Amino acid sequence: MAQITLYHFEGCPACGDAKRWIRELQKEKPELAKAPLRMIDVHQTPDFKAPAPFMYVPTFFVDDRKVLEGNVSKDKIEYLMRSALQ
C-alpha cells in the first residue's frame, strides 16, 4: 500500500473541503478507511520544510510524489484513496 500525505492548514477553505470529503468517503465507503493517510498541518509542524515541488494547500503526496494540489474534488480524492490501496 502507498502512503498518502495531505499537507494542509487550519482556516484554509479548500483544505477544510478536502478533510471533510475524506471523512465522508471513509463513512460512505468503509474500505477507503483502510487507505494509509497522514495529515500534516504546515503551520503547526515545527521546522516544517515543504517537499518539492510544493506551492499550495491542500496538497496530496503519494509516497514521495505529488499527485494533487490546490482545489481538489471529492472524486479525485476517492480515486487517490482507491489507488493507494492497491
PyMOL Python script that loads the backbone (N, CA, C, O; Angstrom):
from pymol import cmd

cmd.read_pdbstr("""\
ATOM      1  N   MET A   1       0.836  -1.184   0.000  1.00  0.00           N
ATOM      2  CA  MET A   1       0.000   0.000   0.000  1.00  0.00           C
ATOM      3  C   MET A   1       0.877   1.243   0.000  1.00  0.00           C
ATOM      4  O   MET A   1       1.959   1.270   0.587  1.00  0.00           O
ATOM      5  N   ALA A   2       0.386   2.245  -0.662  1.00  0.00           N
ATOM      6  CA  ALA A   2       1.099   3.521  -0.723  1.00  0.00           C
ATOM      7  C   ALA A   2       0.645   4.425   0.416  1.00  0.00           C
ATOM      8  O   ALA A   2      -0.499   4.346   0.862  1.00  0.00           O
ATOM      9  N   GLN A   3       1.540   5.279   0.881  1.00  0.00           N
ATOM     10  CA  GLN A   3       1.241   6.253   1.935  1.00  0.00           C
ATOM     11  C   GLN A   3       0.744   7.547   1.315  1.00  0.00           C
ATOM     12  O   GLN A   3       1.424   8.131   0.471  1.00  0.00           O
ATOM     13  N   ILE A   4      -0.441   8.002   1.724  1.00  0.00           N
ATOM     14  CA  ILE A   4      -0.979   9.292   1.293  1.00  0.00           C
ATOM     15  C   ILE A   4      -0.641  10.307   2.375  1.00  0.00           C
ATOM     16  O   ILE A   4      -0.829  10.041   3.562  1.00  0.00           O
ATOM     17  N   THR A   5      -0.146  11.462   1.968  1.00  0.00           N
ATOM     18  CA  THR A   5       0.096  12.555   2.902  1.00  0.00           C
ATOM     19  C   THR A   5      -0.639  13.777   2.399  1.00  0.00           C
ATOM     20  O   THR A   5      -0.474  14.191   1.251  1.00  0.00           O
ATOM     21  N   LEU A   6      -1.457  14.352   3.273  1.00  0.00           N
ATOM     22  CA  LEU A   6      -2.171  15.592   2.973  1.00  0.00           C
ATOM     23  C   LEU A   6      -1.503  16.718   3.747  1.00  0.00           C
ATOM     24  O   LEU A   6      -1.452  16.693   4.977  1.00  0.00           O
ATOM     25  N   TYR A   7      -0.991  17.707   3.018  1.00  0.00           N
ATOM     26  CA  TYR A   7      -0.451  18.917   3.633  1.00  0.00           C
ATOM     27  C   TYR A   7      -1.567  19.957   3.614  1.00  0.00           C
ATOM     28  O   TYR A   7      -2.174  20.208   2.573  1.00  0.00           O
ATOM     29  N   HIS A   8      -1.832  20.556   4.767  1.00  0.00           N
ATOM     30  CA  HIS A   8      -2.963  21.472   4.905  1.00  0.00           C
ATOM     31  C   HIS A   8      -2.657  22.474   6.011  1.00  0.00           C
ATOM     32  O   HIS A   8      -1.606  22.412   6.648  1.00  0.00           O
ATOM     33  N   PHE A   9      -3.594  23.401   6.231  1.00  0.00           N
ATOM     34  CA  PHE A   9      -3.548  24.209   7.441  1.00  0.00           C
ATOM     35  C   PHE A   9      -4.964  24.627   7.824  1.00  0.00           C
ATOM     36  O   PHE A   9      -5.842  24.769   6.973  1.00  0.00           O
ATOM     37  N   GLU A  10      -5.160  24.821   9.127  1.00  0.00           N
ATOM     38  CA  GLU A  10      -6.459  25.235   9.648  1.00  0.00           C
ATOM     39  C   GLU A  10      -6.816  26.612   9.113  1.00  0.00           C
ATOM     40  O   GLU A  10      -5.967  27.500   9.038  1.00  0.00           O
ATOM     41  N   GLY A  11      -8.068  26.780   8.746  1.00  0.00           N
ATOM     42  CA  GLY A  11      -8.529  28.065   8.230  1.00  0.00           C
ATOM     43  C   GLY A  11      -8.505  28.149   6.718  1.00  0.00           C
ATOM     44  O   GLY A  11      -9.040  29.101   6.151  1.00  0.00           O
ATOM     45  N   CYS A  12      -7.907  27.194   6.061  1.00  0.00           N
ATOM     46  CA  CYS A  12      -7.877  27.148   4.597  1.00  0.00           C
ATOM     47  C   CYS A  12      -9.175  26.501   4.126  1.00  0.00           C
ATOM     48  O   CYS A  12      -9.413  25.331   4.427  1.00  0.00           O
ATOM     49  N   PRO A  13     -10.028  27.235   3.388  1.00  0.00           N
ATOM     50  CA  PRO A  13     -11.313  26.661   2.958  1.00  0.00           C
ATOM     51  C   PRO A  13     -11.160  25.410   2.092  1.00  0.00           C
ATOM     52  O   PRO A  13     -11.899  24.443   2.277  1.00  0.00           O
ATOM     53  N   ALA A  14     -10.225  25.415   1.163  1.00  0.00           N
ATOM     54  CA  ALA A  14     -10.030  24.244   0.296  1.00  0.00           C
ATOM     55  C   ALA A  14      -9.531  23.043   1.110  1.00  0.00           C
ATOM     56  O   ALA A  14      -9.894  21.900   0.831  1.00  0.00           O
ATOM     57  N   CYS A  15      -8.697  23.316   2.117  1.00  0.00           N
ATOM     58  CA  CYS A  15      -8.217  22.238   2.994  1.00  0.00           C
ATOM     59  C   CYS A  15      -9.374  21.661   3.798  1.00  0.00           C
ATOM     60  O   CYS A  15      -9.478  20.446   3.966  1.00  0.00           O
ATOM     61  N   GLY A  16     -10.238  22.533   4.291  1.00  0.00           N
ATOM     62  CA  GLY A  16     -11.420  22.086   5.029  1.00  0.00           C
ATOM     63  C   GLY A  16     -12.302  21.196   4.176  1.00  0.00           C
ATOM     64  O   GLY A  16     -12.805  20.177   4.648  1.00  0.00           O
ATOM     65  N   ASP A  17     -12.492  21.579   2.914  1.00  0.00           N
ATOM     66  CA  ASP A  17     -13.275  20.740   1.997  1.00  0.00           C
ATOM     67  C   ASP A  17     -12.618  19.375   1.835  1.00  0.00           C
ATOM     68  O   ASP A  17     -13.287  18.346   1.927  1.00  0.00           O
ATOM     69  N   ALA A  18     -11.318  19.365   1.595  1.00  0.00           N
ATOM     70  CA  ALA A  18     -10.603  18.105   1.385  1.00  0.00           C
ATOM     71  C   ALA A  18     -10.731  17.190   2.601  1.00  0.00           C
ATOM     72  O   ALA A  18     -10.986  15.995   2.449  1.00  0.00           O
ATOM     73  N   LYS A  19     -10.556  17.736   3.805  1.00  0.00           N
ATOM     74  CA  LYS A  19     -10.655  16.918   5.018  1.00  0.00           C
ATOM     75  C   LYS A  19     -12.081  16.416   5.224  1.00  0.00           C
ATOM     76  O   LYS A  19     -12.286  15.278   5.645  1.00  0.00           O
ATOM     77  N   ARG A  20     -13.066  17.265   4.927  1.00  0.00           N
ATOM     78  CA  ARG A  20     -14.469  16.845   5.046  1.00  0.00           C
ATOM     79  C   ARG A  20     -14.768  15.710   4.067  1.00  0.00           C
ATOM     80  O   ARG A  20     -15.419  14.730   4.429  1.00  0.00           O
ATOM     81  N   TRP A  21     -14.295  15.843   2.830  1.00  0.00           N
ATOM     82  CA  TRP A  21     -14.538  14.798   1.832  1.00  0.00           C
ATOM     83  C   TRP A  21     -13.867  13.483   2.229  1.00  0.00           C
ATOM     84  O   TRP A  21     -14.425  12.410   1.998  1.00  0.00           O
ATOM     85  N   ILE A  22     -12.694  13.555   2.815  1.00  0.00           N
ATOM     86  CA  ILE A  22     -12.026  12.335   3.293  1.00  0.00           C
ATOM     87  C   ILE A  22     -12.897  11.653   4.339  1.00  0.00           C
ATOM     88  O   ILE A  22     -13.120  10.445   4.266  1.00  0.00           O
ATOM     89  N   ARG A  23     -13.391  12.414   5.312  1.00  0.00           N
ATOM     90  CA  ARG A  23     -14.252  11.832   6.355  1.00  0.00           C
ATOM     91  C   ARG A  23     -15.520  11.234   5.745  1.00  0.00           C
ATOM     92  O   ARG A  23     -15.934  10.134   6.112  1.00  0.00           O
ATOM     93  N   GLU A  24     -16.134  11.967   4.810  1.00  0.00           N
ATOM     94  CA  GLU A  24     -17.341  11.463   4.162  1.00  0.00           C
ATOM     95  C   GLU A  24     -17.063  10.164   3.416  1.00  0.00           C
ATOM     96  O   GLU A  24     -17.828   9.207   3.534  1.00  0.00           O
ATOM     97  N   LEU A  25     -15.992  10.122   2.662  1.00  0.00           N
ATOM     98  CA  LEU A  25     -15.639   8.927   1.902  1.00  0.00           C
ATOM     99  C   LEU A  25     -15.377   7.745   2.828  1.00  0.00           C
ATOM    100  O   LEU A  25     -15.782   6.622   2.528  1.00  0.00           O
ATOM    101  N   GLN A  26     -14.706   7.986   3.945  1.00  0.00           N
ATOM    102  CA  GLN A  26     -14.424   6.908   4.887  1.00  0.00           C
ATOM    103  C   GLN A  26     -15.708   6.356   5.503  1.00  0.00           C
ATOM    104  O   GLN A  26     -15.777   5.168   5.818  1.00  0.00           O
ATOM    105  N   LYS A  27     -16.726   7.202   5.678  1.00  0.00           N
ATOM    106  CA  LYS A  27     -18.015   6.736   6.215  1.00  0.00           C
ATOM    107  C   LYS A  27     -18.862   6.072   5.136  1.00  0.00           C
ATOM    108  O   LYS A  27     -19.461   5.022   5.367  1.00  0.00           O
ATOM    109  N   GLU A  28     -18.909   6.687   3.956  1.00  0.00           N
ATOM    110  CA  GLU A  28     -19.738   6.174   2.864  1.00  0.00           C
ATOM    111  C   GLU A  28     -19.200   4.871   2.293  1.00  0.00           C
ATOM    112  O   GLU A  28     -19.967   3.996   1.893  1.00  0.00           O
ATOM    113  N   LYS A  29     -17.889   4.747   2.258  1.00  0.00           N
ATOM    114  CA  LYS A  29     -17.223   3.597   1.630  1.00  0.00           C
ATOM    115  C   LYS A  29     -16.155   3.094   2.592  1.00  0.00           C
ATOM    116  O   LYS A  29     -14.983   3.450   2.469  1.00  0.00           O
ATOM    117  N   PRO A  30     -16.565   2.260   3.558  1.00  0.00           N
ATOM    118  CA  PRO A  30     -15.661   1.848   4.636  1.00  0.00           C
ATOM    119  C   PRO A  30     -14.321   1.271   4.182  1.00  0.00           C
ATOM    120  O   PRO A  30     -13.336   1.351   4.917  1.00  0.00           O
ATOM    121  N   GLU A  31     -14.272   0.695   2.991  1.00  0.00           N
ATOM    122  CA  GLU A  31     -12.997   0.149   2.518  1.00  0.00           C
ATOM    123  C   GLU A  31     -11.941   1.243   2.356  1.00  0.00           C
ATOM    124  O   GLU A  31     -10.743   0.969   2.435  1.00  0.00           O
ATOM    125  N   LEU A  32     -12.384   2.479   2.130  1.00  0.00           N
ATOM    126  CA  LEU A  32     -11.437   3.582   1.962  1.00  0.00           C
ATOM    127  C   LEU A  32     -10.790   3.995   3.286  1.00  0.00           C
ATOM    128  O   LEU A  32      -9.740   4.637   3.292  1.00  0.00           O
ATOM    129  N   ALA A  33     -11.414   3.628   4.400  1.00  0.00           N
ATOM    130  CA  ALA A  33     -10.832   3.941   5.712  1.00  0.00           C
ATOM    131  C   ALA A  33      -9.505   3.214   5.916  1.00  0.00           C
ATOM    132  O   ALA A  33      -8.720   3.583   6.790  1.00  0.00           O
ATOM    133  N   LYS A  34      -9.254   2.180   5.111  1.00  0.00           N
ATOM    134  CA  LYS A  34      -8.002   1.416   5.223  1.00  0.00           C
ATOM    135  C   LYS A  34      -6.838   2.081   4.492  1.00  0.00           C
ATOM    136  O   LYS A  34      -5.687   1.676   4.658  1.00  0.00           O
ATOM    137  N   ALA A  35      -7.132   3.092   3.690  1.00  0.00           N
ATOM    138  CA  ALA A  35      -6.064   3.789   2.955  1.00  0.00           C
ATOM    139  C   ALA A  35      -5.163   4.507   3.962  1.00  0.00           C
ATOM    140  O   ALA A  35      -5.662   5.281   4.779  1.00  0.00           O
ATOM    141  N   PRO A  36      -3.863   4.272   3.922  1.00  0.00           N
ATOM    142  CA  PRO A  36      -2.955   4.925   4.872  1.00  0.00           C
ATOM    143  C   PRO A  36      -2.858   6.418   4.581  1.00  0.00           C
ATOM    144  O   PRO A  36      -2.364   6.833   3.533  1.00  0.00           O
ATOM    145  N   LEU A  37      -3.337   7.206   5.524  1.00  0.00           N
ATOM    146  CA  LEU A  37      -3.447   8.653   5.317  1.00  0.00           C
ATOM    147  C   LEU A  37      -2.840   9.389   6.502  1.00  0.00           C
ATOM    148  O   LEU A  37      -3.202   9.153   7.654  1.00  0.00           O
ATOM    149  N   ARG A  38      -1.920  10.273   6.196  1.00  0.00           N
ATOM    150  CA  ARG A  38      -1.287  11.109   7.219  1.00  0.00           C
ATOM    151  C   ARG A  38      -1.606  12.558   6.865  1.00  0.00           C
ATOM    152  O   ARG A  38      -1.487  12.955   5.706  1.00  0.00           O
ATOM    153  N   MET A  39      -2.010  13.346   7.857  1.00  0.00           N
ATOM    154  CA  MET A  39      -2.319  14.761   7.639  1.00  0.00           C
ATOM    155  C   MET A  39      -1.299  15.605   8.385  1.00  0.00           C
ATOM    156  O   MET A  39      -1.057  15.407   9.576  1.00  0.00           O
ATOM    157  N   ILE A  40      -0.704  16.551   7.663  1.00  0.00           N
ATOM    158  CA  ILE A  40       0.309  17.420   8.267  1.00  0.00           C
ATOM    159  C   ILE A  40      -0.135  18.868   8.121  1.00  0.00           C
ATOM    160  O   ILE A  40      -0.282  19.379   7.010  1.00  0.00           O
ATOM    161  N   ASP A  41      -0.348  19.523   9.264  1.00  0.00           N
ATOM    162  CA  ASP A  41      -0.689  20.939   9.281  1.00  0.00           C
ATOM    163  C   ASP A  41       0.622  21.717   9.150  1.00  0.00           C
ATOM    164  O   ASP A  41       1.463  21.690  10.049  1.00  0.00           O
ATOM    165  N   VAL A  42       0.781  22.401   8.037  1.00  0.00           N
ATOM    166  CA  VAL A  42       2.063  23.063   7.754  1.00  0.00           C
ATOM    167  C   VAL A  42       2.352  24.217   8.703  1.00  0.00           C
ATOM    168  O   VAL A  42       3.509  24.612   8.851  1.00  0.00           O
ATOM    169  N   HIS A  43       1.325  24.766   9.350  1.00  0.00           N
ATOM    170  CA  HIS A  43       1.536  25.863  10.294  1.00  0.00           C
ATOM    171  C   HIS A  43       1.795  25.363  11.715  1.00  0.00           C
ATOM    172  O   HIS A  43       2.335  26.095  12.544  1.00  0.00           O
ATOM    173  N   GLN A  44       1.414  24.129  11.992  1.00  0.00           N
ATOM    174  CA  GLN A  44       1.553  23.587  13.344  1.00  0.00           C
ATOM    175  C   GLN A  44       2.724  22.613  13.477  1.00  0.00           C
ATOM    176  O   GLN A  44       2.964  22.070  14.555  1.00  0.00           O
ATOM    177  N   THR A  45       3.447  22.396  12.387  1.00  0.00           N
ATOM    178  CA  THR A  45       4.555  21.454  12.403  1.00  0.00           C
ATOM    179  C   THR A  45       5.866  22.228  12.569  1.00  0.00           C
ATOM    180  O   THR A  45       6.269  22.966  11.671  1.00  0.00           O
ATOM    181  N   PRO A  46       6.528  22.059  13.716  1.00  0.00           N
ATOM    182  CA  PRO A  46       7.785  22.784  13.938  1.00  0.00           C
ATOM    183  C   PRO A  46       8.805  22.478  12.840  1.00  0.00           C
ATOM    184  O   PRO A  46       8.958  21.332  12.417  1.00  0.00           O
ATOM    185  N   ASP A  47       9.481  23.503  12.401  1.00  0.00           N
ATOM    186  CA  ASP A  47      10.539  23.371  11.392  1.00  0.00           C
ATOM    187  C   ASP A  47      10.053  22.711  10.102  1.00  0.00           C
ATOM    188  O   ASP A  47      10.805  21.984   9.452  1.00  0.00           O
ATOM    189  N   PHE A  48       8.788  22.967   9.732  1.00  0.00           N
ATOM    190  CA  PHE A  48       8.244  22.362   8.509  1.00  0.00           C
ATOM    191  C   PHE A  48       9.045  22.806   7.294  1.00  0.00           C
ATOM    192  O   PHE A  48       9.302  23.994   7.099  1.00  0.00           O
ATOM    193  N   LYS A  49       9.426  21.846   6.495  1.00  0.00           N
ATOM    194  CA  LYS A  49      10.094  22.111   5.222  1.00  0.00           C
ATOM    195  C   LYS A  49       9.261  21.452   4.141  1.00  0.00           C
ATOM    196  O   LYS A  49       9.069  20.236   4.142  1.00  0.00           O
ATOM    197  N   ALA A  50       8.772  22.260   3.226  1.00  0.00           N
ATOM    198  CA  ALA A  50       7.909  21.754   2.165  1.00  0.00           C
ATOM    199  C   ALA A  50       8.671  20.834   1.232  1.00  0.00           C
ATOM    200  O   ALA A  50       9.777  21.153   0.795  1.00  0.00           O
ATOM    201  N   PRO A  51       8.070  19.680   0.925  1.00  0.00           N
ATOM    202  CA  PRO A  51       8.698  18.829  -0.092  1.00  0.00           C
ATOM    203  C   PRO A  51       8.571  19.507  -1.451  1.00  0.00           C
ATOM    204  O   PRO A  51       7.581  20.187  -1.720  1.00  0.00           O
ATOM    205  N   ALA A  52       9.546  19.327  -2.281  1.00  0.00           N
ATOM    206  CA  ALA A  52       9.490  19.947  -3.612  1.00  0.00           C
ATOM    207  C   ALA A  52       8.828  18.977  -4.574  1.00  0.00           C
ATOM    208  O   ALA A  52       9.048  17.773  -4.446  1.00  0.00           O
ATOM    209  N   PRO A  53       8.058  19.417  -5.495  1.00  0.00           N
ATOM    210  CA  PRO A  53       7.521  20.772  -5.641  1.00  0.00           C
ATOM    211  C   PRO A  53       6.269  20.937  -4.787  1.00  0.00           C
ATOM    212  O   PRO A  53       5.439  20.031  -4.719  1.00  0.00           O
ATOM    213  N   PHE A  54       6.132  22.073  -4.146  1.00  0.00           N
ATOM    214  CA  PHE A  54       5.015  22.321  -3.234  1.00  0.00           C
ATOM    215  C   PHE A  54       4.727  23.811  -3.262  1.00  0.00           C
ATOM    216  O   PHE A  54       5.585  24.617  -2.900  1.00  0.00           O
ATOM    217  N   MET A  55       3.515  24.189  -3.694  1.00  0.00           N
ATOM    218  CA  MET A  55       3.196  25.605  -3.805  1.00  0.00           C
ATOM    219  C   MET A  55       1.914  26.001  -3.077  1.00  0.00           C
ATOM    220  O   MET A  55       1.825  27.113  -2.557  1.00  0.00           O
ATOM    221  N   TYR A  56       0.926  25.119  -3.030  1.00  0.00           N
ATOM    222  CA  TYR A  56      -0.388  25.457  -2.487  1.00  0.00           C
ATOM    223  C   TYR A  56      -0.852  24.358  -1.536  1.00  0.00           C
ATOM    224  O   TYR A  56      -0.316  23.250  -1.536  1.00  0.00           O
ATOM    225  N   VAL A  57      -1.849  24.682  -0.735  1.00  0.00           N
ATOM    226  CA  VAL A  57      -2.551  23.667   0.053  1.00  0.00           C
ATOM    227  C   VAL A  57      -4.010  23.678  -0.385  1.00  0.00           C
ATOM    228  O   VAL A  57      -4.502  24.718  -0.823  1.00  0.00           O
ATOM    229  N   PRO A  58      -4.698  22.588  -0.284  1.00  0.00           N
ATOM    230  CA  PRO A  58      -4.193  21.281   0.121  1.00  0.00           C
ATOM    231  C   PRO A  58      -3.328  20.662  -0.971  1.00  0.00           C
ATOM    232  O   PRO A  58      -3.548  20.872  -2.164  1.00  0.00           O
ATOM    233  N   THR A  59      -2.352  19.902  -0.530  1.00  0.00           N
ATOM    234  CA  THR A  59      -1.505  19.154  -1.448  1.00  0.00           C
ATOM    235  C   THR A  59      -1.448  17.712  -0.972  1.00  0.00           C
ATOM    236  O   THR A  59      -1.218  17.438   0.206  1.00  0.00           O
ATOM    237  N   PHE A  60      -1.658  16.807  -1.896  1.00  0.00           N
ATOM    238  CA  PHE A  60      -1.595  15.373  -1.615  1.00  0.00           C
ATOM    239  C   PHE A  60      -0.359  14.779  -2.266  1.00  0.00           C
ATOM    240  O   PHE A  60      -0.102  14.983  -3.452  1.00  0.00           O
ATOM    241  N   PHE A  61       0.396  14.045  -1.473  1.00  0.00           N
ATOM    242  CA  PHE A  61       1.507  13.251  -1.984  1.00  0.00           C
ATOM    243  C   PHE A  61       1.154  11.780  -1.792  1.00  0.00           C
ATOM    244  O   PHE A  61       0.506  11.414  -0.811  1.00  0.00           O
ATOM    245  N   VAL A  62       1.573  10.958  -2.711  1.00  0.00           N
ATOM    246  CA  VAL A  62       1.524   9.515  -2.536  1.00  0.00           C
ATOM    247  C   VAL A  62       2.974   9.075  -2.506  1.00  0.00           C
ATOM    248  O   VAL A  62       3.726   9.250  -3.464  1.00  0.00           O
ATOM    249  N   ASP A  63       3.340   8.495  -1.367  1.00  0.00           N
ATOM    250  CA  ASP A  63       4.741   8.221  -1.073  1.00  0.00           C
ATOM    251  C   ASP A  63       5.503   9.542  -1.251  1.00  0.00           C
ATOM    252  O   ASP A  63       5.231  10.479  -0.501  1.00  0.00           O
ATOM    253  N   ASP A  64       6.408   9.664  -2.167  1.00  0.00           N
ATOM    254  CA  ASP A  64       7.169  10.910  -2.318  1.00  0.00           C
ATOM    255  C   ASP A  64       6.810  11.679  -3.578  1.00  0.00           C
ATOM    256  O   ASP A  64       7.580  12.525  -4.032  1.00  0.00           O
ATOM    257  N   ARG A  65       5.646  11.390  -4.146  1.00  0.00           N
ATOM    258  CA  ARG A  65       5.258  12.007  -5.418  1.00  0.00           C
ATOM    259  C   ARG A  65       4.004  12.849  -5.245  1.00  0.00           C
ATOM    260  O   ARG A  65       2.990  12.360  -4.747  1.00  0.00           O
ATOM    261  N   LYS A  66       4.067  14.123  -5.657  1.00  0.00           N
ATOM    262  CA  LYS A  66       2.895  14.993  -5.585  1.00  0.00           C
ATOM    263  C   LYS A  66       1.889  14.546  -6.635  1.00  0.00           C
ATOM    264  O   LYS A  66       2.239  14.331  -7.796  1.00  0.00           O
ATOM    265  N   VAL A  67       0.607  14.407  -6.204  1.00  0.00           N
ATOM    266  CA  VAL A  67      -0.423  13.954  -7.146  1.00  0.00           C
ATOM    267  C   VAL A  67      -1.597  14.916  -7.260  1.00  0.00           C
ATOM    268  O   VAL A  67      -2.259  14.945  -8.298  1.00  0.00           O
ATOM    269  N   LEU A  68      -1.873  15.695  -6.237  1.00  0.00           N
ATOM    270  CA  LEU A  68      -2.957  16.688  -6.272  1.00  0.00           C
ATOM    271  C   LEU A  68      -2.505  17.922  -5.514  1.00  0.00           C
ATOM    272  O   LEU A  68      -1.812  17.821  -4.501  1.00  0.00           O
ATOM    273  N   GLU A  69      -2.907  19.109  -6.018  1.00  0.00           N
ATOM    274  CA  GLU A  69      -2.533  20.347  -5.338  1.00  0.00           C
ATOM    275  C   GLU A  69      -3.572  21.413  -5.610  1.00  0.00           C
ATOM    276  O   GLU A  69      -4.113  21.494  -6.713  1.00  0.00           O
ATOM    277  N   GLY A  70      -3.858  22.241  -4.600  1.00  0.00           N
ATOM    278  CA  GLY A  70      -4.815  23.327  -4.764  1.00  0.00           C
ATOM    279  C   GLY A  70      -6.244  22.827  -4.623  1.00  0.00           C
ATOM    280  O   GLY A  70      -6.516  21.936  -3.818  1.00  0.00           O
ATOM    281  N   ASN A  71      -7.139  23.386  -5.389  1.00  0.00           N
ATOM    282  CA  ASN A  71      -8.533  22.951  -5.333  1.00  0.00           C
ATOM    283  C   ASN A  71      -8.660  21.532  -5.854  1.00  0.00           C
ATOM    284  O   ASN A  71      -8.327  21.247  -7.005  1.00  0.00           O
ATOM    285  N   VAL A  72      -9.138  20.654  -5.006  1.00  0.00           N
ATOM    286  CA  VAL A  72      -9.322  19.259  -5.367  1.00  0.00           C
ATOM    287  C   VAL A  72     -10.806  18.933  -5.264  1.00  0.00           C
ATOM    288  O   VAL A  72     -11.584  19.720  -4.726  1.00  0.00           O
ATOM    289  N   SER A  73     -11.192  17.778  -5.778  1.00  0.00           N
ATOM    290  CA  SER A  73     -12.604  17.370  -5.731  1.00  0.00           C
ATOM    291  C   SER A  73     -12.732  16.071  -4.936  1.00  0.00           C
ATOM    292  O   SER A  73     -11.755  15.349  -4.736  1.00  0.00           O
ATOM    293  N   LYS A  74     -13.930  15.797  -4.499  1.00  0.00           N
ATOM    294  CA  LYS A  74     -14.202  14.562  -3.772  1.00  0.00           C
ATOM    295  C   LYS A  74     -13.891  13.354  -4.656  1.00  0.00           C
ATOM    296  O   LYS A  74     -13.338  12.361  -4.183  1.00  0.00           O
ATOM    297  N   ASP A  75     -14.246  13.440  -5.940  1.00  0.00           N
ATOM    298  CA  ASP A  75     -13.972  12.338  -6.867  1.00  0.00           C
ATOM    299  C   ASP A  75     -12.474  12.064  -6.990  1.00  0.00           C
ATOM    300  O   ASP A  75     -12.050  10.909  -7.005  1.00  0.00           O
ATOM    301  N   LYS A  76     -11.678  13.127  -7.078  1.00  0.00           N
ATOM    302  CA  LYS A  76     -10.231  12.947  -7.199  1.00  0.00           C
ATOM    303  C   LYS A  76      -9.646  12.335  -5.928  1.00  0.00           C
ATOM    304  O   LYS A  76      -8.745  11.498  -5.994  1.00  0.00           O
ATOM    305  N   ILE A  77     -10.158  12.754  -4.777  1.00  0.00           N
ATOM    306  CA  ILE A  77      -9.677  12.196  -3.510  1.00  0.00           C
ATOM    307  C   ILE A  77     -10.050  10.719  -3.418  1.00  0.00           C
ATOM    308  O   ILE A  77      -9.244   9.905  -2.967  1.00  0.00           O
ATOM    309  N   GLU A  78     -11.255  10.368  -3.839  1.00  0.00           N
ATOM    310  CA  GLU A  78     -11.657   8.960  -3.820  1.00  0.00           C
ATOM    311  C   GLU A  78     -10.735   8.132  -4.718  1.00  0.00           C
ATOM    312  O   GLU A  78     -10.283   7.056  -4.326  1.00  0.00           O
ATOM    313  N   TYR A  79     -10.462   8.629  -5.907  1.00  0.00           N
ATOM    314  CA  TYR A  79      -9.573   7.921  -6.825  1.00  0.00           C
ATOM    315  C   TYR A  79      -8.199   7.720  -6.186  1.00  0.00           C
ATOM    316  O   TYR A  79      -7.616   6.639  -6.274  1.00  0.00           O
ATOM    317  N   LEU A  80      -7.696   8.762  -5.550  1.00  0.00           N
ATOM    318  CA  LEU A  80      -6.400   8.705  -4.893  1.00  0.00           C
ATOM    319  C   LEU A  80      -6.397   7.661  -3.776  1.00  0.00           C
ATOM    320  O   LEU A  80      -5.457   6.876  -3.663  1.00  0.00           O
ATOM    321  N   MET A  81      -7.440   7.651  -2.957  1.00  0.00           N
ATOM    322  CA  MET A  81      -7.530   6.700  -1.843  1.00  0.00           C
ATOM    323  C   MET A  81      -7.615   5.266  -2.365  1.00  0.00           C
ATOM    324  O   MET A  81      -6.974   4.366  -1.823  1.00  0.00           O
ATOM    325  N   ARG A  82      -8.403   5.056  -3.412  1.00  0.00           N
ATOM    326  CA  ARG A  82      -8.516   3.713  -4.000  1.00  0.00           C
ATOM    327  C   ARG A  82      -7.169   3.265  -4.585  1.00  0.00           C
ATOM    328  O   ARG A  82      -6.777   2.108  -4.436  1.00  0.00           O
ATOM    329  N   SER A  83      -6.482   4.170  -5.235  1.00  0.00           N
ATOM    330  CA  SER A  83      -5.180   3.830  -5.823  1.00  0.00           C
ATOM    331  C   SER A  83      -4.173   3.442  -4.752  1.00  0.00           C
ATOM    332  O   SER A  83      -3.351   2.551  -4.964  1.00  0.00           O
ATOM    333  N   ALA A  84      -4.233   4.103  -3.611  1.00  0.00           N
ATOM    334  CA  ALA A  84      -3.285   3.821  -2.527  1.00  0.00           C
ATOM    335  C   ALA A  84      -3.498   2.424  -1.943  1.00  0.00           C
ATOM    336  O   ALA A  84      -2.569   1.836  -1.391  1.00  0.00           O
ATOM    337  N   LEU A  85      -4.694   1.901  -2.059  1.00  0.00           N
ATOM    338  CA  LEU A  85      -4.988   0.582  -1.504  1.00  0.00           C
ATOM    339  C   LEU A  85      -4.453  -0.558  -2.364  1.00  0.00           C
ATOM    340  O   LEU A  85      -4.400  -1.700  -1.909  1.00  0.00           O
ATOM    341  N   GLN A  86      -4.065  -0.271  -3.568  1.00  0.00           N
ATOM    342  CA  GLN A  86      -3.621  -1.337  -4.477  1.00  0.00           C
ATOM    343  C   GLN A  86      -2.157  -1.614  -4.374  1.00  0.00           C
ATOM    344  O   GLN A  86      -1.642  -2.483  -5.076  1.00  0.00           O
TER     345      GLN A  86
END
""", "prot")
cmd.dss("prot")
cmd.show_as("cartoon", "prot")
cmd.util.cbc("prot")
cmd.orient("prot")
